[in-house]
Amino acid sequence: MSRVDLRDEIHQYIDKADDRILQLIYGMMQADLSEEDYELSEAHKQVLDERLTAHKSNPQTGSNWKEAKERISNQL
């Protein structure tokens, strides 16, 4: 089957697919993306830089995984 035929058949299948199948296909597409496919905005980069600087200046202020997980679980 040629690439064009395969694409056409997949398009036809997706047009008729139910929500469960669409979610599965979408999940496969997301898993296939590499880190190079994502780009952070300048605002997000700035927030991450600020948080990294804050952590480096005082690393004891953070929480370990157990504490963070417990705090999040208590909020649910």
Distance bins in CASP14 RR format, pairs under 12 A and 6 or more apart:
PFRMAT RR
TARGET T0000
AUTHOR 0000-0000-0000
RMODE 2
METHOD distances of the structure
MODEL  1
1 7 0 0 0 0 1 0 0 0 0 0 0
1 8 0 0 0 0 1 0 0 0 0 0 0
1 9 1 0 0 1 0 0 0 0 0 0 0
1 10 0 0 0 0 0 1 0 0 0 0 0
2 8 0 0 0 0 1 0 0 0 0 0 0
2 9 0 0 0 0 0 1 0 0 0 0 0
3 9 0 0 0 0 0 1 0 0 0 0 0
3 10 0 0 0 0 0 1 0 0 0 0 0
4 10 0 0 0 0 0 1 0 0 0 0 0
4 11 0 0 0 0 0 1 0 0 0 0 0
5 11 0 0 0 0 0 1 0 0 0 0 0
5 12 0 0 0 0 0 1 0 0 0 0 0
6 12 0 0 0 0 0 1 0 0 0 0 0
6 13 0 0 0 0 0 1 0 0 0 0 0
7 13 0 0 0 0 0 1 0 0 0 0 0
7 14 0 0 0 0 0 1 0 0 0 0 0
8 14 0 0 0 0 0 1 0 0 0 0 0
8 15 0 0 0 0 0 1 0 0 0 0 0
9 15 0 0 0 0 0 1 0 0 0 0 0
9 16 0 0 0 0 0 1 0 0 0 0 0
10 16 0 0 0 0 0 1 0 0 0 0 0
10 17 0 0 0 0 1 0 0 0 0 0 0
10 21 0 0 0 0 0 1 0 0 0 0 0
10 25 0 0 0 0 1 0 0 0 0 0 0
10 28 0 0 0 0 0 1 0 0 0 0 0
10 29 0 0 0 0 0 1 0 0 0 0 0
11 17 0 0 0 0 0 1 0 0 0 0 0
11 25 0 0 0 0 0 1 0 0 0 0 0
13 21 0 0 0 0 1 0 0 0 0 0 0
13 22 0 0 0 0 0 1 0 0 0 0 0
13 24 0 0 0 0 0 1 0 0 0 0 0
13 25 0 0 0 0 1 0 0 0 0 0 0
14 21 0 0 0 0 1 0 0 0 0 0 0
14 22 1 0 0 1 0 0 0 0 0 0 0
14 23 0 0 0 0 0 1 0 0 0 0 0
14 24 0 0 0 0 0 1 0 0 0 0 0
14 25 1 0 0 1 0 0 0 0 0 0 0
14 26 0 0 0 0 0 1 0 0 0 0 0
14 29 0 0 0 0 0 1 0 0 0 0 0
15 21 0 0 0 0 0 1 0 0 0 0 0
15 22 0 0 0 0 0 1 0 0 0 0 0
15 25 0 0 0 0 0 1 0 0 0 0 0
16 22 0 0 0 0 0 1 0 0 0 0 0
17 23 0 0 0 0 1 0 0 0 0 0 0
17 24 0 0 0 0 1 0 0 0 0 0 0
17 25 1 0 0 1 0 0 0 0 0 0 0
17 26 0 0 0 0 0 1 0 0 0 0 0
18 24 0 0 0 0 0 1 0 0 0 0 0
18 25 0 0 0 0 0 1 0 0 0 0 0
19 25 0 0 0 0 0 1 0 0 0 0 0
19 26 0 0 0 0 0 1 0 0 0 0 0
20 26 0 0 0 0 0 1 0 0 0 0 0
20 27 0 0 0 0 0 1 0 0 0 0 0
21 27 0 0 0 0 0 1 0 0 0 0 0
21 28 0 0 0 0 0 1 0 0 0 0 0
22 28 0 0 0 0 0 1 0 0 0 0 0
22 29 0 0 0 0 0 1 0 0 0 0 0
23 29 0 0 0 0 0 1 0 0 0 0 0
23 30 0 0 0 0 0 1 0 0 0 0 0
24 30 0 0 0 0 0 1 0 0 0 0 0
24 31 0 0 0 0 0 1 0 0 0 0 0
25 31 0 0 0 0 0 1 0 0 0 0 0
25 32 0 0 0 0 0 1 0 0 0 0 0
26 32 0 0 0 0 0 1 0 0 0 0 0
26 33 0 0 0 0 0 1 0 0 0 0 0
27 33 0 0 0 0 1 0 0 0 0 0 0
29 37 0 0 0 0 0 1 0 0 0 0 0
30 37 0 0 0 0 1 0 0 0 0 0 0
30 38 0 0 0 0 0 1 0 0 0 0 0
31 37 0 0 0 0 0 1 0 0 0 0 0
33 39 0 0 0 0 0 1 0 0 0 0 0
38 44 0 0 0 0 0 1 0 0 0 0 0
39 45 0 0 0 0 1 0 0 0 0 0 0
40 46 0 0 0 0 1 0 0 0 0 0 0
40 47 0 0 0 0 1 0 0 0 0 0 0
40 48 1 0 0 1 0 0 0 0 0 0 0
40 49 0 0 0 0 0 1 0 0 0 0 0
41 47 0 0 0 0 1 0 0 0 0 0 0
41 48 0 0 0 0 0 1 0 0 0 0 0
42 48 0 0 0 0 0 1 0 0 0 0 0
42 49 0 0 0 0 0 1 0 0 0 0 0
43 49 0 0 0 0 0 1 0 0 0 0 0
43 50 0 0 0 0 0 1 0 0 0 0 0
44 50 0 0 0 0 0 1 0 0 0 0 0
44 51 0 0 0 0 0 1 0 0 0 0 0
45 51 0 0 0 0 0 1 0 0 0 0 0
45 52 0 0 0 0 0 1 0 0 0 0 0
46 52 0 0 0 0 0 1 0 0 0 0 0
46 53 0 0 0 0 0 1 0 0 0 0 0
47 53 0 0 0 0 0 1 0 0 0 0 0
47 54 0 0 0 0 0 1 0 0 0 0 0
48 54 0 0 0 0 0 1 0 0 0 0 0
48 55 0 0 0 0 0 1 0 0 0 0 0
49 55 0 0 0 0 0 1 0 0 0 0 0
49 56 0 0 0 0 0 1 0 0 0 0 0
50 56 0 0 0 0 0 1 0 0 0 0 0
50 57 0 0 0 0 0 1 0 0 0 0 0
51 57 0 0 0 0 0 1 0 0 0 0 0
51 58 0 0 0 0 0 1 0 0 0 0 0
51 59 0 0 0 0 0 1 0 0 0 0 0
51 61 0 0 0 0 0 1 0 0 0 0 0
51 62 0 0 0 0 0 1 0 0 0 0 0
52 59 0 0 0 0 0 1 0 0 0 0 0
53 59 0 0 0 0 0 1 0 0 0 0 0
54 60 0 0 0 0 0 1 0 0 0 0 0
54 61 1 0 0 1 0 0 0 0 0 0 0
54 62 0 0 0 0 1 0 0 0 0 0 0
55 61 1 0 0 1 0 0 0 0 0 0 0
55 62 1 0 0 1 0 0 0 0 0 0 0
55 63 0 0 0 0 0 1 0 0 0 0 0
56 62 0 0 0 0 0 1 0 0 0 0 0
62 68 0 0 0 0 1 0 0 0 0 0 0
62 71 0 0 0 0 0 1 0 0 0 0 0
63 69 0 0 0 0 1 0 0 0 0 0 0
63 70 0 0 0 0 1 0 0 0 0 0 0
63 71 1 0 0 1 0 0 0 0 0 0 0
63 72 0 0 0 0 0 1 0 0 0 0 0
64 70 0 0 0 0 0 1 0 0 0 0 0
64 71 0 0 0 0 0 1 0 0 0 0 0
65 71 0 0 0 0 0 1 0 0 0 0 0
65 72 0 0 0 0 0 1 0 0 0 0 0
66 72 0 0 0 0 0 1 0 0 0 0 0
66 73 0 0 0 0 0 1 0 0 0 0 0
67 73 0 0 0 0 0 1 0 0 0 0 0
67 74 0 0 0 0 0 1 0 0 0 0 0
68 74 0 0 0 0 0 1 0 0 0 0 0
68 75 0 0 0 0 0 1 0 0 0 0 0
69 75 0 0 0 0 0 1 0 0 0 0 0
69 76 0 0 0 0 0 1 0 0 0 0 0
70 76 0 0 0 0 0 1 0 0 0 0 0
END
